Amino acid sequence: MTDVSQHRKIIHVDMDAFYASVEQLDNPDLRGKPVAVGGGGKRGVVSAASYEARKYGVKSAMSGVLAEKKCPHLIFVRPRFDRYKEISNKVREIFYDYTDLVEPLSLDEAYLDVTENKKGNPSASLIAQEIRDRIWEELELRASAGISINKFIAKVASDINKPNGQKTISPEEVIPFLEELPVNKFYGVGKVTAAKMHNLGIFKGVDLKQKTVEELTKLFGKSGGFYYNIVRGIHHSKVKPNRIRKSIAAERTFFDNISSEIFMLEKLEKIAEELERRMVKSNTKGKTITLKIKYSDFTQQTRSKTVQEFVQKKAEFMPIVKELLYQEKLKDSVRLLGISFGNLDTEKKEPVWVQLKFDF
């Protein structure tokens, strides 16, 4: 275990049912009712569900058909991402009152490093409580938080007392906490990996800790070293306020499957227009263009090409998209098409980091 004097104070703030809560905030008629942001029907997918809907087993990424079966009186609301982004920016302004070391993971969650903070408050737990109070008082939305010595444990901790709660894992509690933590609760361990661990007799952190780094690497590849470290409370990833955006994309799912490449080109023209708008808005250009194709059997394929110069406008990249579409024969009818830019011109200098010791 690392020297306690080197521990940072990390808060993971996670908004509670964010998209659905914003819809309930803006429309009082939805309050207290099961709400799903997304679409119903055979093509619909749930983007977010209110806690009233979650009681019926409705959750994000679930098909609209299944969600309606689980909760027949479920209310579907179309997503309004501009509104969610507007609220998200207000939440982040609250974060910046405490620290500039804020790393957003998405519109509804972020890491904060408050080891050294603008309030001079030595208690990360009290800072988290104050931030959550302010989010409620200023925006009428609820948030949960996890507080600990690194990003991994803070992320795990933020789920423990959801919704509208927080959990602190102090330095001396880290190892006992991790040893008792079920492996399926480890952030980064998915269902498949958890099932594999269970088959190997690994059910809790204490079981995982019995394996050597060589054994874990043999069993799980590069992730083995990660598992070996995190169960010992070792996770050196810093809060990165200047995260580099690695890709920009636009995609569309179709109500009916498409089998004609001519119809696909029509759809891709519209997707390309949206992608150009996003590229221009973010003042970004890219060199690698990728065409994403999802077939009616839900298998997925990507085709990419890298060009010499950075491009941004539809007129520049649409000919490449057409080339990628005709690169090889489609294997089935298509339900989703997408275009993305990678290899962006967004490189930035890494920030300088300072660690100070405070009482936790």
C-alpha positions as CSV (number, residue, x, y, z in Angstrom):
1,M,0.0,0.0,0.0
2,T,1.2,3.5,-0.9
3,D,2.3,6.1,1.7
4,V,-0.8,7.8,3.2
5,S,1.0,11.2,2.8
6,Q,0.7,10.7,-1.0
7,H,-3.0,10.1,-1.1
8,R,-5.1,12.5,-3.0
9,K,-8.7,13.6,-2.2
10,I,-11.0,12.6,-5.1
11,I,-14.7,13.2,-5.3
12,H,-16.8,11.5,-7.9
13,V,-20.1,13.3,-8.4
14,D,-22.9,11.5,-10.2
15,M,-26.2,13.2,-11.0
16,D,-29.2,11.0,-10.1
17,A,-31.2,9.9,-13.1
18,F,-30.0,13.1,-14.8
19,Y,-31.9,13.2,-18.1
20,A,-35.1,12.0,-16.6
21,S,-34.8,14.3,-13.6
22,V,-34.3,17.3,-15.9
23,E,-37.5,16.3,-17.7
24,Q,-39.4,16.1,-14.4
25,L,-37.9,19.4,-13.4
26,D,-39.2,21.1,-16.5
27,N,-42.5,19.4,-16.6
28,P,-44.2,19.1,-13.2
29,D,-46.8,16.7,-14.6
30,L,-44.0,14.1,-14.9
31,R,-42.9,14.3,-11.3
32,G,-43.4,11.1,-9.3
33,K,-44.2,9.1,-12.4
34,P,-42.2,6.5,-14.3
35,V,-40.4,8.3,-17.1
36,A,-38.0,7.0,-19.8
37,V,-36.0,9.4,-21.9
38,G,-35.8,7.8,-25.4
39,G,-38.2,6.0,-27.6
40,G,-40.8,3.3,-27.3
41,G,-41.7,0.8,-30.0
42,K,-39.6,-1.7,-31.9
43,R,-36.8,0.7,-32.7
44,G,-36.8,2.7,-29.5
45,V,-34.1,2.6,-26.8
46,V,-34.1,3.9,-23.3
47,S,-31.4,6.5,-22.8
48,A,-32.3,7.1,-19.1
49,A,-35.0,6.1,-16.6
50,S,-36.4,7.9,-13.6
51,Y,-36.2,6.1,-10.3
52,E,-39.9,5.5,-10.4
53,A,-39.3,3.6,-13.7
54,R,-36.3,1.7,-12.3
55,K,-38.5,0.1,-9.7
56,Y,-40.1,-1.8,-12.5
57,G,-36.7,-2.9,-13.9
58,V,-36.5,-0.2,-16.6
59,K,-32.9,0.9,-17.3
60,S,-30.7,2.6,-19.8
61,A,-29.9,0.8,-23.1
62,M,-33.0,-1.3,-22.7
63,S,-35.2,-1.7,-25.8
64,G,-38.4,0.4,-25.8
65,V,-40.5,-2.7,-26.3
66,L,-39.0,-4.5,-23.2
67,A,-39.3,-1.3,-21.1
68,E,-43.0,-1.0,-22.0
69,K,-43.6,-4.7,-21.0
70,K,-42.0,-4.1,-17.7
71,C,-43.8,-0.9,-17.0
72,P,-47.0,-0.6,-19.2
73,H,-47.7,3.0,-17.8
74,L,-44.2,4.2,-18.7
75,I,-44.0,7.7,-20.1
76,F,-41.5,8.1,-23.0
77,V,-40.0,11.6,-23.5
78,R,-37.8,12.6,-26.4
79,P,-34.3,13.6,-25.3
80,R,-33.3,17.2,-25.3
81,F,-29.5,17.1,-25.2
82,D,-29.1,20.9,-25.6
83,R,-31.1,21.3,-22.4
84,Y,-29.1,18.6,-20.6
85,K,-25.9,20.3,-21.7
86,E,-27.1,23.6,-20.4
87,I,-27.8,22.2,-17.0
88,S,-24.6,20.2,-17.0
89,N,-22.6,23.4,-17.6
90,K,-24.3,25.0,-14.5
91,V,-23.4,22.0,-12.4
92,R,-19.8,22.3,-13.6
93,E,-19.7,26.0,-12.6
94,I,-20.5,24.9,-9.1
95,F,-17.6,22.4,-9.2
96,Y,-15.2,25.1,-10.4
97,D,-16.0,27.2,-7.3
98,Y,-14.1,24.5,-5.4
99,T,-11.3,23.3,-7.7
100,D,-10.1,23.7,-11.3
101,L,-9.2,20.0,-11.4
102,V,-12.5,18.8,-12.8
103,E,-12.6,15.9,-15.2
104,P,-16.1,15.4,-16.8
105,L,-16.8,11.9,-17.8
106,S,-20.2,12.8,-19.4
107,L,-22.9,15.3,-18.9
108,D,-24.0,13.8,-15.6
109,E,-20.8,12.8,-13.8
110,A,-17.3,14.1,-13.1
111,Y,-14.2,13.6,-11.0
112,L,-12.9,16.5,-8.8
113,D,-9.5,16.6,-7.1
114,V,-9.9,18.6,-4.0
115,T,-6.6,17.8,-2.3
116,E,-5.8,21.5,-2.7
117,N,-9.1,23.4,-3.1
118,K,-10.3,27.0,-3.4
119,K,-12.1,26.9,-0.1
120,G,-9.2,25.8,1.9
121,N,-11.4,23.1,3.4
122,P,-9.4,20.1,4.6
123,S,-12.5,17.8,4.4
124,A,-13.3,16.3,1.0
125,S,-16.5,14.8,2.6
126,L,-17.8,18.2,3.7
127,I,-16.9,19.7,0.2
128,A,-18.9,16.9,-1.4
129,Q,-21.9,17.5,0.9
130,E,-21.7,21.3,0.2
131,I,-21.6,20.7,-3.6
132,R,-24.6,18.4,-3.5
133,D,-26.5,20.9,-1.3
134,R,-25.8,23.7,-3.8
135,I,-26.9,21.6,-6.8
136,W,-30.2,21.0,-5.1
137,E,-30.6,24.6,-3.9
138,E,-29.6,26.2,-7.2
139,L,-30.9,23.7,-9.7
140,E,-33.4,21.5,-7.8
141,L,-31.6,18.4,-8.9
142,R,-30.2,15.6,-6.8
143,A,-26.7,14.2,-7.0
144,S,-24.7,11.4,-5.3
145,A,-21.0,11.4,-4.5
146,G,-18.2,9.1,-3.6
147,I,-15.1,10.3,-1.8
148,S,-11.8,8.5,-1.5
149,I,-8.0,8.4,-2.2
150,N,-8.3,7.7,-6.0
151,K,-10.7,7.8,-8.9
152,F,-11.4,4.1,-8.9
153,I,-12.6,3.9,-5.3
154,A,-14.5,7.2,-5.5
155,K,-16.4,5.9,-8.5
156,V,-17.3,2.7,-6.7
157,A,-18.3,4.6,-3.6
158,S,-20.6,7.0,-5.4
159,D,-23.0,4.1,-6.1
160,I,-23.3,2.9,-2.6
161,N,-25.8,5.4,-1.2
162,K,-27.6,6.3,-4.4
163,P,-29.8,8.2,-4.9
164,N,-29.2,11.5,-3.1
165,G,-26.4,10.2,-0.8
166,Q,-22.7,10.0,-0.5
167,K,-20.0,7.6,0.8
168,T,-16.5,8.3,2.0
169,I,-13.9,5.6,2.0
170,S,-11.0,7.0,4.1
171,P,-7.4,5.8,3.6
172,E,-7.5,3.4,6.5
173,E,-10.8,1.9,5.2
174,V,-9.6,1.3,1.7
175,I,-8.1,-2.2,2.0
176,P,-10.9,-3.7,4.2
177,F,-13.5,-2.1,1.9
178,L,-11.9,-3.6,-1.3
179,E,-11.4,-7.0,0.3
180,E,-15.2,-7.2,1.0
181,L,-16.3,-5.7,-2.3
182,P,-18.0,-8.2,-4.7
183,V,-16.0,-8.3,-7.9
184,N,-19.1,-7.4,-10.0
185,K,-19.1,-4.1,-8.1
186,F,-15.5,-3.3,-9.2
187,Y,-15.7,-0.5,-11.8
188,G,-14.3,-1.9,-15.0
189,V,-15.4,-5.5,-14.3
190,G,-18.3,-6.2,-16.6
191,K,-20.8,-9.1,-16.6
192,V,-18.6,-11.4,-18.7
193,T,-15.5,-10.8,-16.6
194,A,-17.4,-11.2,-13.4
195,A,-18.8,-14.5,-14.5
196,K,-15.4,-15.7,-15.5
197,M,-14.1,-14.7,-12.0
198,H,-16.9,-16.5,-10.3
199,N,-16.1,-19.6,-12.2
200,L,-12.5,-19.3,-10.9
201,G,-13.8,-19.0,-7.3
202,I,-13.2,-15.2,-7.2
203,F,-16.2,-13.6,-5.6
204,K,-14.8,-10.7,-3.5
205,G,-11.7,-8.6,-3.5
206,V,-10.1,-10.8,-0.9
207,D,-10.4,-13.7,-3.4
208,L,-8.9,-11.6,-6.2
209,K,-6.1,-10.6,-3.9
210,Q,-4.9,-14.3,-3.7
211,K,-3.9,-14.3,-7.3
212,T,-0.5,-13.2,-8.4
213,V,0.0,-10.5,-11.1
214,E,1.3,-13.3,-13.4
215,E,-1.8,-15.4,-12.9
216,L,-4.2,-12.5,-13.5
217,T,-2.3,-11.4,-16.6
218,K,-2.6,-14.9,-18.0
219,L,-6.3,-15.1,-17.2
220,F,-7.3,-11.5,-18.2
221,G,-4.5,-10.1,-20.4
222,K,-3.5,-6.5,-19.8
223,S,-6.5,-6.0,-17.5
224,G,-4.9,-8.5,-15.1
225,G,-2.3,-5.9,-13.9
226,F,-5.1,-3.4,-13.4
227,Y,-7.1,-5.9,-11.2
228,Y,-3.9,-6.7,-9.3
229,N,-3.4,-3.1,-8.4
230,I,-6.9,-1.8,-7.7
231,V,-7.7,-4.6,-5.2
232,R,-4.7,-3.2,-3.3
233,G,-6.0,0.4,-3.5
234,I,-3.4,1.3,-6.2
235,H,-4.7,3.5,-9.0
236,H,-2.5,6.3,-10.1
237,S,-4.7,7.9,-12.8
238,K,-4.9,11.6,-12.1
239,V,-7.9,13.9,-12.6
240,K,-7.4,15.4,-16.0
241,P,-9.2,18.7,-16.5
242,N,-7.9,19.0,-20.1
243,R,-9.1,15.7,-21.5
244,I,-8.3,15.5,-25.2
245,R,-11.3,14.7,-27.3
246,K,-10.4,11.7,-29.4
247,S,-13.3,11.5,-31.8
248,I,-16.5,13.3,-33.0
249,A,-19.3,11.3,-34.5
250,A,-22.9,11.4,-35.7
251,E,-25.1,8.4,-36.4
252,R,-28.7,7.4,-37.0
253,T,-30.9,4.3,-36.3
254,F,-33.6,3.7,-38.9
255,F,-37.2,2.7,-38.2
256,D,-37.0,0.2,-41.0
257,N,-33.9,-1.7,-42.1
258,I,-32.3,-0.5,-45.4
259,S,-30.9,-2.8,-48.0
260,S,-30.3,-0.3,-50.9
261,E,-26.9,1.5,-51.0
262,I,-28.6,4.4,-52.8
263,F,-31.0,4.9,-49.8
264,M,-28.0,4.6,-47.5
265,L,-26.2,7.4,-49.3
266,E,-29.3,9.6,-48.8
267,K,-29.1,8.9,-45.1
268,L,-25.4,9.4,-45.0
269,E,-25.7,12.8,-46.6
270,K,-27.9,13.9,-43.7
271,I,-25.6,12.4,-41.1
272,A,-22.6,14.1,-42.8
273,E,-24.4,17.5,-42.5
274,E,-24.8,16.9,-38.8
275,L,-21.2,15.8,-38.4
276,E,-20.0,18.9,-40.2
277,R,-22.1,21.1,-37.9
278,R,-20.5,19.4,-34.8
279,M,-17.0,19.7,-36.2
280,V,-17.4,23.4,-37.0
281,K,-19.1,24.1,-33.6
282,S,-16.1,22.5,-31.8
283,N,-13.6,24.1,-34.2
284,T,-12.1,20.7,-34.8
285,K,-10.7,18.9,-37.9
286,G,-9.7,15.3,-38.3
287,K,-7.7,13.0,-40.6
288,T,-9.3,9.6,-40.0
289,I,-12.9,9.1,-41.3
290,T,-14.8,6.0,-40.1
291,L,-18.0,4.6,-41.5
292,K,-20.0,2.6,-38.9
293,I,-22.5,0.0,-40.1
294,K,-24.8,-2.0,-37.8
295,Y,-26.8,-4.7,-39.5
296,S,-30.3,-6.0,-38.8
297,D,-28.7,-9.0,-37.0
298,F,-27.0,-6.4,-34.6
299,T,-23.5,-7.3,-35.8
300,Q,-21.4,-4.2,-36.4
301,Q,-18.7,-3.3,-38.9
302,T,-16.4,-0.2,-39.3
303,R,-14.5,0.9,-42.3
304,S,-11.8,3.7,-42.0
305,K,-9.5,5.7,-44.1
306,T,-6.9,8.3,-43.0
307,V,-6.1,11.2,-45.3
308,Q,-3.0,13.4,-45.5
309,E,-4.6,16.8,-44.5
310,F,-7.0,17.7,-41.7
311,V,-10.6,18.0,-43.0
312,Q,-13.8,19.4,-41.5
313,K,-16.4,20.1,-44.2
314,K,-18.9,17.7,-45.7
315,A,-17.6,18.4,-49.2
316,E,-14.2,17.2,-48.1
317,F,-15.1,14.0,-46.4
318,M,-18.3,12.8,-48.1
319,P,-16.4,11.4,-51.1
320,I,-14.4,9.3,-48.6
321,V,-17.6,8.1,-47.0
322,K,-18.9,7.0,-50.3
323,E,-15.7,5.1,-51.0
324,L,-15.9,3.3,-47.7
325,L,-19.6,2.4,-48.3
326,Y,-18.7,0.7,-51.6
327,Q,-15.5,-0.7,-50.3
328,E,-17.1,-4.1,-49.9
329,K,-20.5,-5.7,-50.3
330,L,-22.9,-5.3,-47.4
331,K,-23.6,-8.6,-45.7
332,D,-27.2,-7.9,-44.6
333,S,-29.8,-5.1,-44.4
334,V,-28.7,-2.1,-42.3
335,R,-30.4,-0.7,-39.2
336,L,-27.8,2.0,-38.2
337,L,-25.3,4.2,-40.0
338,G,-22.7,6.5,-38.5
339,I,-19.7,8.6,-39.5
340,S,-17.0,9.6,-37.1
341,F,-13.7,11.6,-37.2
342,G,-10.6,10.4,-35.4
343,N,-7.0,11.6,-35.3
344,L,-8.2,15.1,-34.4
345,D,-6.2,18.3,-34.3
346,T,-6.9,18.7,-30.5
347,E,-3.5,18.0,-28.8
348,K,-2.9,20.0,-25.7
349,K,-0.2,20.3,-23.1
350,E,-0.6,18.2,-20.0
351,P,-1.3,20.3,-16.8
352,V,1.1,20.5,-14.0
353,W,0.0,18.6,-10.9
354,V,0.7,19.4,-7.3
355,Q,-0.1,17.1,-4.3
356,L,-0.6,18.4,-0.8
357,K,-1.5,16.6,2.4
358,F,-4.6,17.5,4.3
359,D,-6.7,15.6,6.9
360,F,-9.1,13.4,5.0
